[in-house]
Amino acid sequence: MGLFDRKNNDSSNGSHSNGGGLEHDLRPPEPTPDEEGRFDPREVMAPVRERTPAPMPGAPGGDATEGEEPSGATVISFANQKGGVAKTTTTLNLAVAFKESGHRVLCVDLDPQGNLTMSQGIDPDKVEGSMYDVLVDKVPISEIIQEREIDIAVASIDLAGAEIAMSTQIGRERSLEKALAEVRHDYDFICIDTPPSLGLLTINALTASNKVIVPVQCEYLSMRGLVQLQNTLEMIKENLNPGVEIEGILPTMLDSRTVHAKEAVEILEENFGDLVFKSRIKKAVKFAEAPVRGASVLKYDSKSNAANYYRELAAEVLTDGEA
């Protein structure tokens, strides 16, 4: 097929520099001879709907083993090491759409750029505490959460140095998971905005998550990053978080007028099938205007097509969780 043909998914290309390394040897398992070093994307990015349905927030039997408390919130990471694919836009607007549906939602800004924080009208340069303090200095996450349209655990530029500061910590890959334990039962969904890299911050997000949503701009260069991401996720599943699943791949910034965009969506659907959300996030100027007002597009222009794109996505995610 080309870009996502199994021949291009050689697991030997899956090694990455993860900002300090993981706590175990994360080399992918040796393939069997008949696999010729290849794996099927569906084995790595297995759709949740083809497995035992994950319990919805508050339902017993999430990640907890027998005798333990239920896992509480469903934690969703939004990940793609390619920048400019609408990760932050998707994190915020889907979270607000969840809240419109009656759910309790926390957003976590793990990107040193702080765009999610700024999108809620908060200056990352003026916050007293941020996710840096949580991850590095073990400050309780409840102390840096601010209330806006949704609750948000804010970022600051200090996060740019977090990976180096965490490099000597034992269990550094689980720092976020441990921090979220304090508030996990206070929310139905925790949505994590990750930086455009596959370093230690993103590793922390994937280790703490039940599900991953992958926003993909409908262009060739953006789609190439899926191969690296799926290799990283495979290593996370093998060594740190066996329960993490890809919830879906989300086509974003779609210009349906162009042939290239249509072809890009066709490539995704042919290679990843049901993993590709039916919802589409089309280009809209509202997405650029809303952050200037410190608001989600659902608040900035509630009746716009842009707002409805994320309501449709929320309905799809919630329906899948109840299946």
N, C-alpha and C positions, 0 to 999 in steps of 0.2 A: 504493500500500500504506500510505503514511503515513510513519512515522518514518524508514525506510530506503529509501523510494522514490527512484529516481534523481533526481527533481525536487529533492529536498532535499540532494543531494550536489554542489551547484554548487561547482566548484573555486575560484570567486572568493572563497569564504568561508574559504579555507585558509590565510590569513596569520596569523601568531602572533608574539608577542614572545618571542624565544628567548634572553633573557638575554645579550645581547651580540651577537646575530646570527650568521649562518653565514658561512663564508669565501667564499661565492659568492652571487650573486643567486638566491634560492630561490623566486621567483615561479613558480607552476605554468605549464606550457606552454599557449599559447593553444589553445583547442579549435577543431576544424574547424566550419564553419557548420552541418553537419548534426547535430552533437552538441548544439547549442544550449547550450553551457556546462556540459554534464553529463558525468559519467563513471560507468562501472559499477564498483561496489565490488569486483567480482571482478578487475578490471584492476589495482586498487591492492593489494588484499589477496589476491593470487592464491595458492591453496592449493599447498603444496609438492608434494602428491601429483599435481598435474596438470602439473608441470614435470619436467625431468630430475631424478631423485632425488638429493638432496644426499648426498655421501659421509658415512659414519659416521665418528666420531672415529678419527683415525690413518690413514684411507684417503687415498691420494694423490689429488691433483687437486682439493682443496677450493677455497680462494680463491687458491692459488698459481698464478702463471703459469709457463710453460715455463722450466725452469732454476732455479726457486725451490723451497724446501722446502715440503712440505705444510703446510696451515694449522693443523694440530693440533686443539685442542679445538673442539667446536661451541659457539658462544656464543649463549645464549638470553636475551633481555631480556623482562621481565614488565612490561608497560606499560599504563596507562590513567590519564589525568589526573584521573579521578574517584577520590576517596579512598574507603576503606571497602569495597573490592570484593574483598578477600582476595588482594591482590598479594603481600604479605609471606608470608602463610600458604602460598600456592601456591609461591612461590620456594623456601622452606625445605623443605617436605614433598616436593615433586617432586624436589628435589636429593637428599634422603635416600633417596627411592625409587630414584633412579638408582644411588646408592651400594649399596643392597641388591642391585641387579642386577649388581654387580661393576664399576661404573665409578668412575673417579677424578673427583671433583667439587669445584669451587671456587664459593663464593657470594661475590658482590660487593654490599655494601650501599651504594647511592648515595643513600639517603634520609636527609636531615639528622635526621629523627626517630629514626633508629637502631633501629627496631623489629626488624629482622632480627638485628642485633647483640645486642639484649636477649633475643631469642628463643633464643639459644644461651648465655644466662647470662653475658653480658659487659656490663659497665656502660660505655656510650658516653662517660660523663663522666670515666672513669678510664683510658682507653686512652692509651698513649704516642704512638702514631701512628695516623693514619686515612687514609681515601681523600682527605681534604682535602690532606694532605701529598703524596700521590701525584699529584693533579691539578694542584695549585698550585706546590708546591716540587720536583716531579719526584723525590720519594723512590721508590726501587724498591718495587714493590708487594709483593715477597716479604718486605719488612721489616715490613709491617703485617698480614700474614696470621696468624691464630690457628687452632689446631687444636681442633676440637670434634667433634660428630657428623660434620660435613664441615669442610673448610677454609673460613675466612671472612675476606675482606678487610673490616675493620670500618669503621663510620661513627662520626662524632662530630658534635656540634652545630656545629662549625666549618664543616661542609659547607654550612650555610645561607648562608655568605658566599663560597662557592667561585665562583659564577657571576660575581659582581662582580670577584673577584680574578683570574679567568681572562679577563676581558673585553678586556684589552690584549694577550693572548698571540696570536701568530701560529699558526694551525692549531689553535685552541682546541677545535674540534669533534672533533679526533682525539686528544685527550690520553689518553682511556681506552684507545683502540685501541693507541696506542704503549706504554702502561703494561702492557697484557696480553701484549704480545709476549714479555716476559721469561719468563712462566710458561705460555704457551699450550700448549707441548708437554709440560707436566707433568700435564695433566688431559685427560679425555675430554669433560667438559661444564663450562662456566662459566655460572652462572646469575646474572643481574643484577637486583636489586630496584631499581626506579626510584621517584623521588618522584611525588606526585600533581600533576604539572604537565607542561607541554610545553616547559620551559625548557632551558637549556644542558646540565644534567646528563642529562636524558632524551635530548637530541640526541646526546650523547656515547655513551650506551648503545646507541642505535639504529645509530649509525655503526660501532660495534665489533662488532655482532651479525650472525650468520648468520640467525637466526630470531627471531620475536617471538611470544610468547603473550599474549593479551589476556584477562585475567580480567574477567568482566562479571557484576555482581550482577543477578539477574533482576528488575529493577525499571525502570520507564520512564526515570527521570532518569539512572540509571547508563548505560543503553544509548545515550542521546543523545551521550555523549562519543565514541562510535565514529566519528562523522562527522569530528570535529576530528582525531582520531588518524590516520585514514586519509589526510586531507589532508597532515598533517605527514609521514607515512611516504612519501607520494608525492614530496614535496620532497627527503627524504633519499635516496630511490632515484635521483632525477634528478641530484643534485649531489654526494653524499657516499659513498653505499654502494649501488651498483646491485644487489648480490647479496642484500640483506636481503629476507626473505620472511616473511609471516605464517604461522606454523606452525598456529595455530588460535585460535578464540575459545572461551573456557572459561566456561560458565555456573556461577556460584558462589553460595553462600549460598541455595541453592534450597530452597524450602518447597513441596514437590509437593502439599501439601494445598490450596493457594490457587489460585483460578482465575487471578489476576493473574500468578503465576509461570509457570503453564502457557502463558498467552498470550504472555508475554515470550519464552519459549523458542521458541514457534512463529514469532514475528516474526523471531528470529535465523535460524532454519532456513530460512524462506521467502526471506530476503534474502541469506543468506551460504552456504546449502547445505552443501557438504562442509567448509567452513571451520570449522563448529561441531563441536567435539569431541563424540564420542559419550559420553565420560565426563561425569558430573555430580558437582559438589561440593555435597552437601546440607548444610543447617544441622546443626551438632552442637556440644554444649557442650564436647566434648573440644578443639575448636579454641581455645576461650578458656582452658581449664585448662592446656594444654601449655606455653605461653610463661611462665606463672608458675613452672613448674619448670625453665625454661631448656632446654626440649627440644622436638623435633618431636613431632607426634602419633604418628608411627610408633614412636618410642621410649617416649613417655609411656604409650600404650596400644596396643601393637603389633597386637592382635587385634580392635581396634574397627572399626566400619564406617567411621569417619572416616579411619583409616589406610589402609583398603582402597580408598577413593576415589582416593587419590593413587598407590597401586600400580597401579590400573587405568589412570590417566592416564599413568603412566610407561610401561606396556606399550604403550599406544596411540601415544605419541610415538616409542618405540624401534622399534615395528613399522613405522611410517610412514617412518622414516629408513632402514630396510632394504629398503623396497619397491622 
